[in-house]
Amino acid sequence: MKEGRQLSVSAIENGTVIDHIPAKTLFKVIQILGLDHIDNQITFGTNLDSKKLGKKAIIKISDKFFEDEDINRIALVAPEAKLNIIRGYEVVEKKVVEVPDIIIGIAKCMNPKCITNHENIKTKFRVVSKKSVALKCLYCEKITSQENMQII
């Protein structure tokens, strides 16, 4: 490929672009945001070169705008993610995700004996570390780290 040439994903007129997603977590982000269940046009690319992440992924969703609460859910698996809000092909707002203080119903408690793994009870965690995400279950008090976090 010649220097300066670039393959790009087509622009969207209105919607949301989520950038700086670690390549390995692309499909978790799609799952967390429920993008596998919507009819909007979605374009994504993965294993793109990134100075910051090495390899990154990007998602472009036409005509879809998210509440901050939804956005912050993806911080569990993509803490560096950046959002660009697009209107009329222009970036009108930039947002950075933040790991929330409380996580409800997104991740599974890693303690096999936890009540949330045996009864129909939504998981609830207090975030005890935001850098390398660690969650403390509000039911059994066990810590679930980013390495063994399962998205439900």
C-alpha positions in Angstrom: 0.0 0.0 0.0 1.3 3.4 -0.9 2.3 5.9 1.8 -0.6 8.2 2.8 -3.3 6.0 1.3 -6.0 5.1 3.7 -9.0 2.8 3.7 -11.9 4.5 5.4 -15.4 3.6 6.5 -18.0 5.7 4.8 -19.3 8.8 6.7 -22.7 8.8 8.4 -25.1 11.7 8.1 -26.5 11.4 11.7 -25.6 9.0 14.4 -22.8 7.9 16.8 -19.3 6.9 16.1 -17.6 4.9 18.9 -13.8 4.9 18.5 -10.8 3.6 20.4 -12.4 0.3 21.3 -9.8 -2.4 22.0 -10.1 -4.7 19.0 -10.6 -7.8 21.2 -13.7 -6.3 22.9 -15.6 -5.1 19.8 -18.2 -7.8 20.0 -18.7 -7.3 23.8 -19.4 -3.6 23.1 -21.9 -4.6 20.4 -23.6 -6.9 22.9 -23.6 -4.4 25.8 -25.2 -1.7 23.7 -27.7 -4.2 22.2 -26.5 -3.4 18.6 -27.1 -7.0 17.6 -30.9 -6.3 18.0 -31.5 -3.1 16.2 -32.3 -2.3 12.5 -30.1 0.8 12.1 -27.3 0.7 9.7 -24.1 -0.3 11.5 -20.6 -0.3 10.1 -17.7 -1.6 12.1 -14.0 -2.2 11.6 -11.6 -4.0 13.8 -7.8 -4.6 14.0 -7.2 -1.1 12.8 -3.9 0.4 13.7 -3.9 2.7 16.7 -0.9 4.5 18.3 -2.6 4.3 21.7 -4.1 0.8 21.7 -2.0 -1.1 19.1 -5.1 -2.5 17.4 -8.5 -0.9 17.8 -12.0 -1.2 16.6 -14.6 1.4 15.5 -18.4 1.3 15.3 -20.6 3.7 13.3 -24.3 3.6 14.0 -26.7 5.6 11.8 -29.5 7.5 13.4 -28.8 6.2 16.9 -27.9 8.4 19.9 -27.2 6.9 23.4 -28.0 7.9 26.9 -24.9 8.5 29.1 -25.9 5.5 31.2 -25.7 3.2 28.2 -22.4 4.7 27.1 -20.9 4.3 30.5 -21.7 0.6 30.4 -19.2 0.0 27.6 -16.5 1.5 29.9 -16.3 -2.0 31.5 -14.7 -3.5 28.4 -13.6 -0.3 26.5 -12.4 2.2 29.1 -10.6 4.3 26.5 -13.6 4.6 24.1 -14.5 7.9 22.6 -17.8 8.9 21.1 -18.5 11.3 18.4 -22.0 12.5 17.9 -22.7 13.2 14.2 -25.3 15.5 12.8 -25.3 16.6 9.1 -22.0 14.7 8.5 -20.3 16.9 11.2 -19.1 16.0 14.7 -21.2 18.1 16.9 -20.2 16.6 20.3 -17.4 14.4 21.7 -17.9 12.2 24.7 -15.5 10.1 26.7 -16.8 7.1 28.6 -16.5 6.9 32.3 -16.8 3.8 34.4 -19.9 4.3 36.6 -19.8 3.8 40.4 -22.5 1.1 40.4 -23.0 -1.6 37.8 -26.4 -3.3 37.6 -27.2 -6.3 35.4 -24.3 -6.1 32.9 -21.7 -8.4 34.3 -21.9 -11.8 36.0 -20.6 -12.4 39.5 -17.6 -14.7 39.3 -18.5 -16.4 42.6 -20.3 -19.7 41.7 -22.1 -19.7 45.1 -23.4 -16.1 44.7 -27.2 -15.9 44.9 -27.3 -14.0 41.5 -26.0 -17.2 39.9 -28.8 -19.4 41.3 -31.9 -17.2 41.5 -33.5 -14.7 39.2 -31.8 -11.7 40.8 -30.1 -8.9 38.8 -26.4 -8.5 39.6 -25.3 -5.4 41.4 -21.7 -4.3 41.9 -19.9 -1.4 43.4 -16.9 -0.4 41.3 -13.8 -0.7 43.5 -11.3 0.1 40.7 -11.9 2.1 37.6 -8.4 1.9 36.0 -8.2 -1.9 35.8 -11.9 -2.4 36.3 -12.8 -4.4 39.4 -16.3 -4.9 40.7 -17.4 -5.9 44.2 -20.7 -7.8 44.3 -23.2 -6.2 46.6 -24.6 -9.6 47.5 -21.6 -11.8 48.2 -18.9 -9.2 48.4 -16.5 -11.1 46.1 -14.4 -9.1 43.6 -14.8 -9.7 39.9 -11.8 -8.4 38.0 -11.7 -7.3 34.4 -9.8 -10.5 33.4 -12.6 -12.8 34.5 -15.5 -10.5 33.9 -18.4 -12.1 31.9 -20.9 -9.8 30.2 -24.5 -11.1 30.5 
